[in-house]
Amino acid sequence: MEWRKLRKDCEWTALDNKIELWLKKRQELLALMYRILHLSPFEDEINASDDSELLVEFQANLIEYVSQEQEELMQWMHTCIAAESNNFLFNEILSWRAAIIKFNAQLTSEISEANLILKISELSEALATRMDLEDELIHLYLANTNVLTSLV
């Protein structure tokens, strides 16, 4: 999802910069996951000695992804939507934070490759659910801000 394309007809704000950075970091996290699992297009790029470094980088990006700053950004977006019915959506997104932190705590550099693949597979399901919910929040935010912009 390219934020600039979605917001092309709207005035660009500081919040847009933060959302654009958040989506970029999310994309980087997914690319790291693909690299660790040696999935296409990265299947031939990495050798086994690089895996532990990738895992450390992945863990750091994962914690940043569920950081307080990102949650404050989503809270602000949620506030802009200002619909009571959307509280469920926002709370669901935040509920996945515990699962992601638990996953991160289970990873060590000594984890076997088979166990690592299993753990990342479990995490990928949690991330997919969270990202779907985040996308829903983004689309609600876009719809709301586009309506507000058109009224001005």
TORKOL-4160 file (C-alpha; in steps of 0.2 Angstrom, whole numbers, padded with zeros to 4 digits, m for minus):
152
<pt num="1" X="0000" Y="0000" Z="0000"/>
<pt num="2" X="0008" Y="0016" Z="m0005"/>
<pt num="3" X="0001" Y="0030" Z="0006"/>
<pt num="4" X="0006" Y="0045" Z="m0006"/>
<pt num="5" X="m0005" Y="0037" Z="m0020"/>
<pt num="6" X="m0019" Y="0035" Z="m0008"/>
<pt num="7" X="m0018" Y="0053" Z="m0002"/>
<pt num="8" X="m0014" Y="0061" Z="m0019"/>
<pt num="9" X="m0029" Y="0072" Z="m0019"/>
<pt num="10" X="m0027" Y="0078" Z="m0001"/>
<pt num="11" X="m0016" Y="0090" Z="0008"/>
<pt num="12" X="m0001" Y="0081" Z="0015"/>
<pt num="13" X="0001" Y="0083" Z="0034"/>
<pt num="14" X="0014" Y="0078" Z="0047"/>
<pt num="15" X="0002" Y="0063" Z="0051"/>
<pt num="16" X="0004" Y="0057" Z="0033"/>
<pt num="17" X="0023" Y="0057" Z="0035"/>
<pt num="18" X="0021" Y="0046" Z="0050"/>
<pt num="19" X="0008" Y="0034" Z="0042"/>
<pt num="20" X="0020" Y="0033" Z="0027"/>
<pt num="21" X="0034" Y="0028" Z="0038"/>
<pt num="22" X="0024" Y="0015" Z="0048"/>
<pt num="23" X="0018" Y="0007" Z="0031"/>
<pt num="24" X="0036" Y="0007" Z="0025"/>
<pt num="25" X="0042" Y="m0002" Z="0041"/>
<pt num="26" X="0029" Y="m0014" Z="0040"/>
<pt num="27" X="0034" Y="m0019" Z="0022"/>
<pt num="28" X="0052" Y="m0020" Z="0028"/>
<pt num="29" X="0047" Y="m0032" Z="0042"/>
<pt num="30" X="0038" Y="m0043" Z="0030"/>
<pt num="31" X="0053" Y="m0043" Z="0018"/>
<pt num="32" X="0064" Y="m0049" Z="0033"/>
<pt num="33" X="0052" Y="m0063" Z="0037"/>
<pt num="34" X="0054" Y="m0069" Z="0019"/>
<pt num="35" X="0073" Y="m0068" Z="0019"/>
<pt num="36" X="0074" Y="m0078" Z="0035"/>
<pt num="37" X="0062" Y="m0091" Z="0028"/>
<pt num="38" X="0072" Y="m0091" Z="0011"/>
<pt num="39" X="0056" Y="m0088" Z="0002"/>
<pt num="40" X="0055" Y="m0080" Z="m0016"/>
<pt num="41" X="0063" Y="m0069" Z="m0021"/>
<pt num="42" X="0076" Y="m0072" Z="m0007"/>
<pt num="43" X="0078" Y="m0091" Z="m0008"/>
<pt num="44" X="0096" Y="m0090" Z="m0015"/>
<pt num="45" X="0102" Y="m0074" Z="m0008"/>
<pt num="46" X="0106" Y="m0079" Z="0010"/>
<pt num="47" X="0118" Y="m0091" Z="0017"/>
<pt num="48" X="0116" Y="m0100" Z="0034"/>
<pt num="49" X="0128" Y="m0089" Z="0043"/>
<pt num="50" X="0118" Y="m0073" Z="0039"/>
<pt num="51" X="0102" Y="m0081" Z="0047"/>
<pt num="52" X="0107" Y="m0076" Z="0065"/>
<pt num="53" X="0110" Y="m0058" Z="0060"/>
<pt num="54" X="0094" Y="m0058" Z="0051"/>
<pt num="55" X="0084" Y="m0064" Z="0066"/>
<pt num="56" X="0091" Y="m0051" Z="0077"/>
<pt num="57" X="0086" Y="m0037" Z="0064"/>
<pt num="58" X="0069" Y="m0045" Z="0062"/>
<pt num="59" X="0066" Y="m0045" Z="0081"/>
<pt num="60" X="0071" Y="m0027" Z="0082"/>
<pt num="61" X="0059" Y="m0022" Z="0068"/>
<pt num="62" X="0046" Y="m0033" Z="0076"/>
<pt num="63" X="0047" Y="m0024" Z="0093"/>
<pt num="64" X="0047" Y="m0007" Z="0084"/>
<pt num="65" X="0032" Y="m0012" Z="0074"/>
<pt num="66" X="0022" Y="m0015" Z="0090"/>
<pt num="67" X="0030" Y="0000" Z="0099"/>
<pt num="68" X="0020" Y="0013" Z="0109"/>
<pt num="69" X="0024" Y="0026" Z="0095"/>
<pt num="70" X="0015" Y="0015" Z="0082"/>
<pt num="71" X="0000" Y="0012" Z="0094"/>
<pt num="72" X="m0001" Y="0031" Z="0097"/>
<pt num="73" X="m0002" Y="0034" Z="0079"/>
<pt num="74" X="m0016" Y="0021" Z="0077"/>
<pt num="75" X="m0025" Y="0029" Z="0092"/>
<pt num="76" X="m0024" Y="0046" Z="0083"/>
<pt num="77" X="m0031" Y="0039" Z="0067"/>
<pt num="78" X="m0045" Y="0030" Z="0077"/>
<pt num="79" X="m0049" Y="0047" Z="0085"/>
<pt num="80" X="m0050" Y="0055" Z="0068"/>
<pt num="81" X="m0063" Y="0042" Z="0063"/>
<pt num="82" X="m0073" Y="0046" Z="0079"/>
<pt num="83" X="m0085" Y="0032" Z="0077"/>
<pt num="84" X="m0090" Y="0022" Z="0093"/>
<pt num="85" X="m0092" Y="0006" Z="0082"/>
<pt num="86" X="m0074" Y="0007" Z="0077"/>
<pt num="87" X="m0068" Y="0004" Z="0095"/>
<pt num="88" X="m0069" Y="m0015" Z="0092"/>
<pt num="89" X="m0057" Y="m0013" Z="0077"/>
<pt num="90" X="m0044" Y="m0003" Z="0087"/>
<pt num="91" X="m0045" Y="m0014" Z="0102"/>
<pt num="92" X="m0043" Y="m0030" Z="0091"/>
<pt num="93" X="m0027" Y="m0022" Z="0083"/>
<pt num="94" X="m0019" Y="m0019" Z="0100"/>
<pt num="95" X="m0024" Y="m0037" Z="0106"/>
<pt num="96" X="m0011" Y="m0044" Z="0094"/>
<pt num="97" X="0003" Y="m0035" Z="0103"/>
<pt num="98" X="0004" Y="m0048" Z="0117"/>
<pt num="99" X="0005" Y="m0062" Z="0104"/>
<pt num="100" X="0019" Y="m0053" Z="0095"/>
<pt num="101" X="0029" Y="m0049" Z="0110"/>
<pt num="102" X="0027" Y="m0067" Z="0116"/>
<pt num="103" X="0034" Y="m0074" Z="0100"/>
<pt num="104" X="0049" Y="m0062" Z="0101"/>
<pt num="105" X="0053" Y="m0068" Z="0118"/>
<pt num="106" X="0053" Y="m0086" Z="0112"/>
<pt num="107" X="0066" Y="m0083" Z="0099"/>
<pt num="108" X="0084" Y="m0085" Z="0102"/>
<pt num="109" X="0099" Y="m0087" Z="0091"/>
<pt num="110" X="0101" Y="m0106" Z="0096"/>
<pt num="111" X="0083" Y="m0110" Z="0090"/>
<pt num="112" X="0083" Y="m0124" Z="0077"/>
<pt num="113" X="0079" Y="m0120" Z="0059"/>
<pt num="114" X="0063" Y="m0132" Z="0060"/>
<pt num="115" X="0057" Y="m0123" Z="0076"/>
<pt num="116" X="0061" Y="m0106" Z="0069"/>
<pt num="117" X="0051" Y="m0110" Z="0054"/>
<pt num="118" X="0036" Y="m0116" Z="0064"/>
<pt num="119" X="0037" Y="m0101" Z="0076"/>
<pt num="120" X="0038" Y="m0088" Z="0061"/>
<pt num="121" X="0024" Y="m0097" Z="0053"/>
<pt num="122" X="0013" Y="m0095" Z="0069"/>
<pt num="123" X="0018" Y="m0077" Z="0070"/>
<pt num="124" X="0014" Y="m0074" Z="0051"/>
<pt num="125" X="m0004" Y="m0079" Z="0055"/>
<pt num="126" X="m0005" Y="m0066" Z="0069"/>
<pt num="127" X="0004" Y="m0053" Z="0059"/>
<pt num="128" X="m0008" Y="m0056" Z="0044"/>
<pt num="129" X="m0023" Y="m0054" Z="0055"/>
<pt num="130" X="m0016" Y="m0038" Z="0063"/>
<pt num="131" X="m0011" Y="m0031" Z="0046"/>
<pt num="132" X="m0029" Y="m0034" Z="0039"/>
<pt num="133" X="m0036" Y="m0025" Z="0054"/>
<pt num="134" X="m0024" Y="m0011" Z="0052"/>
<pt num="135" X="m0028" Y="m0009" Z="0034"/>
<pt num="136" X="m0047" Y="m0008" Z="0039"/>
<pt num="137" X="m0042" Y="0006" Z="0051"/>
<pt num="138" X="m0032" Y="0015" Z="0037"/>
<pt num="139" X="m0047" Y="0014" Z="0025"/>
<pt num="140" X="m0059" Y="0020" Z="0037"/>
<pt num="141" X="m0047" Y="0035" Z="0041"/>
<pt num="142" X="m0045" Y="0038" Z="0022"/>
<pt num="143" X="m0064" Y="0038" Z="0020"/>
<pt num="144" X="m0066" Y="0050" Z="0034"/>
<pt num="145" X="m0052" Y="0062" Z="0030"/>
<pt num="146" X="m0057" Y="0062" Z="0012"/>
<pt num="147" X="m0075" Y="0067" Z="0017"/>
<pt num="148" X="m0068" Y="0081" Z="0028"/>
<pt num="149" X="m0057" Y="0087" Z="0014"/>
<pt num="150" X="m0071" Y="0088" Z="0002"/>
<pt num="151" X="m0081" Y="0098" Z="0014"/>
<pt num="152" X="m0068" Y="0112" Z="0015"/>
